[in-house]
Amino acid sequence: MDRRTFLGAAGALAVTQMMPLAAAAQISAAKPRIVIAGAGAAGLSLASRLRRRMPQATITILDARRQHFFQPGFTLVAAGLWSPADVTFGNAEFLPQGVEWIAEAAAEFDPVANVVVTTGSRRLPYDFLFVATGLFLDYRGIEGMEEGLIGRDGIASIYAGPEAAAASWRAIEAFIDRGGTGLFGRPPTEMKCAGAPLKIAFITDDRARRRGRRGAVELVYNAHREAVFAVRPVDARVKELFAGRGIAINPSHVLVAIDPGARKAVYRTPAGTVTMGYDFIHVVPPMRAPDAVRNSPLPWQSGPLAADGWVEADRATLRHPRFPNVFAVGDIAGVPRGKTAASVKWQVPVVVENLVAETAGREPTAAYNGYTSCPMVTGYGRAMLIEFDYAGDLTPSFPFIAPLDELWISWVIEEKGLKGAYRAMLRGRA
Ligand SMILES: Cc1cc2nc3c(=O)[nH]c(=O)nc-3n(C[C@H](O)[C@H](O)[C@H](O)COP(=O)(O)OP(=O)(O)OC[C@H]3O[C@@H](n4cnc5c(N)ncnc54)[C@H](O)[C@@H]3O)c2cc1C
């Protein structure tokens, strides 16, 4: 690409990136009581933007956890490149002035009375509620599995937190020393960062090659259905790369039970139950809404998103259709895509912009298009920058980065760029 094309592309990108900030010039004088449940990626970004755009609002944020985890970095911890400290921040660092933080969880949502009850029995009335609790990792939904097993007997799982990711790295190294069969896969539920189970297979493959031990390990990806990724061109590309690297795929295999002592995993398949022995397994648990949400009137009442308790939400505005003063943002939102931090970056400006417009007597017009993204790491120093929308169309932000090419620049975005962008997002600046 010549300099002129590059500058043109970068300029266009800058304009796109600036749009939410340009809108930030408008301030609402409204004084609503706003409650945000959850101080993760979505909750903190919401708090920062709402504080600036609605300076007279009373904003309360609820989260019992004081630590904040940069979850996209868990993959790099499991690759042996980062430490748990690299992905652990303090929530307080990102809390804007003038926002009250209650260090308790939401225990009960009553959207009829417009009240949230905390685990400490405090009743918080609200005019607007933002549900941003993220999701619950249901390890016990797999018979014989629990979080405490991660790092023991060949069991890895990068989802449970920074220490689990570090334990997974040690498990990968031990597996490469030992040799044998490594199993990978994903749950049949909705899940955050659906690329991560694939990334960890690619990393294990590359690490074994670099250590001269690839011949000693057999790698098998048990896909929950025919596809390994929901977006068709990405699915085809990953299958091609797996074939080239000798990673076998078994379609329609759902992990239902595990026997850690015997190192056996049981899968539900269309042909019945299949048991596989393993030396190493990367377990990705079923994912559901946290109980407080699931047991409330907020989830979908029917359809594919009802059983696991995802909050009913309009896919463009993230507004609850039955309780219009309630919004669901981030992983908890019951929309077909969008369970990535990159999605949060596009969701938060939409809901904030619409609330500001509405409270200022204007028509809310901002819409979220399902933007979802994850740099699909395919080895050390290589990644594909995958971005897509509700329609499953690829939506590359950078015209000079081919989404389905394994590129060093896409790896650099993952390794060097994402954390800074994420921190800026928490401060409502990106
Ligand atoms: C291994 C892994 C790799 C990933 N890779 C990427 C990637 O490459 N790119 C990307 O964009 N995204 C990635 N993600 C996904 C991304 O981290 C999440 O989509 C994002 O954090 C969602 O933000 P959230 O605010 O909805 O949830 P979270 O950030 O999980 O925060 C939810 C918060 O709610 C709190 N909470 C829970 N229940 C309650 C309650 N009842 N009351 C109050 N608070 C509550 C929790 O304590 C938590 O602090 C990855 C995630 C994982 C685990």
Ligand as a Chemical Component Dictionary entry (heavy atoms), coordinates in Angstrom:
data_LIG
# 
_chem_comp.id                   LIG 
_chem_comp.type                 NON-POLYMER 
_chem_comp.pdbx_formal_charge   0 
_chem_comp.three_letter_code    LIG 
# 
loop_
_chem_comp_atom.comp_id 
_chem_comp_atom.atom_id 
_chem_comp_atom.alt_atom_id 
_chem_comp_atom.type_symbol 
_chem_comp_atom.charge 
_chem_comp_atom.model_Cartn_x 
_chem_comp_atom.model_Cartn_y 
_chem_comp_atom.model_Cartn_z 
_chem_comp_atom.pdbx_ordinal 
LIG C1  C1  C 0 -10.481 -16.552 27.661 1  
LIG C2  C2  C 0 -11.179 -15.322 27.144 2  
LIG C3  C3  C 0 -10.713 -14.713 25.989 3  
LIG C4  C4  C 0 -11.341 -13.585 25.495 4  
LIG N1  N1  N 0 -10.829 -12.987 24.362 5  
LIG C5  C5  C 0 -11.401 -11.862 23.893 6  
LIG C6  C6  C 0 -10.832 -11.177 22.771 7  
LIG O1  O1  O 0 -9.815  -11.601 22.206 8  
LIG N2  N2  N 0 -11.434 -10.051 22.340 9  
LIG C7  C7  C 0 -12.552 -9.550  22.952 10 
LIG O2  O2  O 0 -13.041 -8.499  22.531 11 
LIG N3  N3  N 0 -13.133 -10.183 24.004 12 
LIG C8  C8  C 0 -12.587 -11.322 24.503 13 
LIG N4  N4  N 0 -13.137 -11.949 25.586 14 
LIG C9  C9  C 0 -14.502 -11.584 26.050 15 
LIG C10 C10 C 0 -14.591 -10.350 26.943 16 
LIG O3  O3  O 0 -13.685 -10.412 28.001 17 
LIG C11 C11 C 0 -16.025 -10.239 27.474 18 
LIG O4  O4  O 0 -16.918 -10.310 26.378 19 
LIG C12 C12 C 0 -16.253 -8.925  28.211 20 
LIG O5  O5  O 0 -15.457 -8.902  29.368 21 
LIG C13 C13 C 0 -17.725 -8.749  28.553 22 
LIG O6  O6  O 0 -17.910 -7.666  29.403 23 
LIG P1  P1  P 0 -19.080 -7.703  30.509 24 
LIG O7  O7  O 0 -18.988 -6.409  31.240 25 
LIG O8  O8  O 0 -20.346 -8.086  29.884 26 
LIG O9  O9  O 0 -18.675 -8.885  31.484 27 
LIG P2  P2  P 0 -17.416 -8.966  32.476 28 
LIG O10 O10 O 0 -16.296 -8.128  31.969 29 
LIG O11 O11 O 0 -17.195 -10.408 32.675 30 
LIG O12 O12 O 0 -17.947 -8.286  33.815 31 
LIG C14 C14 C 0 -19.099 -8.695  34.502 32 
LIG C15 C15 C 0 -19.014 -8.133  35.928 33 
LIG O13 O13 O 0 -20.290 -8.320  36.558 34 
LIG C16 C16 C 0 -20.077 -8.741  37.903 35 
LIG N5  N5  N 0 -21.293 -9.445  38.346 36 
LIG C17 C17 C 0 -21.676 -10.727 38.143 37 
LIG N6  N6  N 0 -22.864 -10.968 38.717 38 
LIG C18 C18 C 0 -23.235 -9.804  39.320 39 
LIG C19 C19 C 0 -24.374 -9.419  40.079 40 
LIG N7  N7  N 0 -25.367 -10.262 40.364 41 
LIG N8  N8  N 0 -24.412 -8.155  40.534 42 
LIG C20 C20 C 0 -23.419 -7.252  40.266 43 
LIG N9  N9  N 0 -22.322 -7.574  39.548 44 
LIG C21 C21 C 0 -22.247 -8.845  39.082 45 
LIG C22 C22 C 0 -18.817 -9.587  37.844 46 
LIG O14 O14 O 0 -18.180 -9.637  39.103 47 
LIG C23 C23 C 0 -17.985 -8.850  36.802 48 
LIG O15 O15 O 0 -17.122 -7.886  37.387 49 
LIG C24 C24 C 0 -12.493 -13.057 26.151 50 
LIG C25 C25 C 0 -12.937 -13.657 27.327 51 
LIG C26 C26 C 0 -12.290 -14.770 27.839 52 
LIG C27 C27 C 0 -12.767 -15.391 29.125 53 
# 
loop_
_chem_comp_bond.comp_id 
_chem_comp_bond.atom_id_1 
_chem_comp_bond.atom_id_2 
_chem_comp_bond.value_order 
_chem_comp_bond.pdbx_ordinal 
LIG C1  C2  SING 1  
LIG C2  C3  SING 2  
LIG C2  C26 DOUB 3  
LIG C3  C4  DOUB 4  
LIG C4  N1  SING 5  
LIG C4  C24 SING 6  
LIG N1  C5  DOUB 7  
LIG C5  C6  SING 8  
LIG C5  C8  SING 9  
LIG C6  O1  DOUB 10 
LIG C6  N2  SING 11 
LIG N2  C7  SING 12 
LIG C7  O2  DOUB 13 
LIG C7  N3  SING 14 
LIG N3  C8  DOUB 15 
LIG C8  N4  SING 16 
LIG N4  C9  SING 17 
LIG N4  C24 SING 18 
LIG C9  C10 SING 19 
LIG C10 O3  SING 20 
LIG C10 C11 SING 21 
LIG C11 O4  SING 22 
LIG C11 C12 SING 23 
LIG C12 O5  SING 24 
LIG C12 C13 SING 25 
LIG C13 O6  SING 26 
LIG O6  P1  SING 27 
LIG P1  O7  DOUB 28 
LIG P1  O8  SING 29 
LIG P1  O9  SING 30 
LIG O9  P2  SING 31 
LIG P2  O10 DOUB 32 
LIG P2  O11 SING 33 
LIG P2  O12 SING 34 
LIG O12 C14 SING 35 
LIG C14 C15 SING 36 
LIG C15 O13 SING 37 
LIG C15 C23 SING 38 
LIG O13 C16 SING 39 
LIG C16 N5  SING 40 
LIG C16 C22 SING 41 
LIG N5  C17 SING 42 
LIG N5  C21 SING 43 
LIG C17 N6  DOUB 44 
LIG N6  C18 SING 45 
LIG C18 C19 SING 46 
LIG C18 C21 DOUB 47 
LIG C19 N7  SING 48 
LIG C19 N8  DOUB 49 
LIG N8  C20 SING 50 
LIG C20 N9  DOUB 51 
LIG N9  C21 SING 52 
LIG C22 O14 SING 53 
LIG C22 C23 SING 54 
LIG C23 O15 SING 55 
LIG C24 C25 DOUB 56 
LIG C25 C26 SING 57 
LIG C26 C27 SING 58 
# 
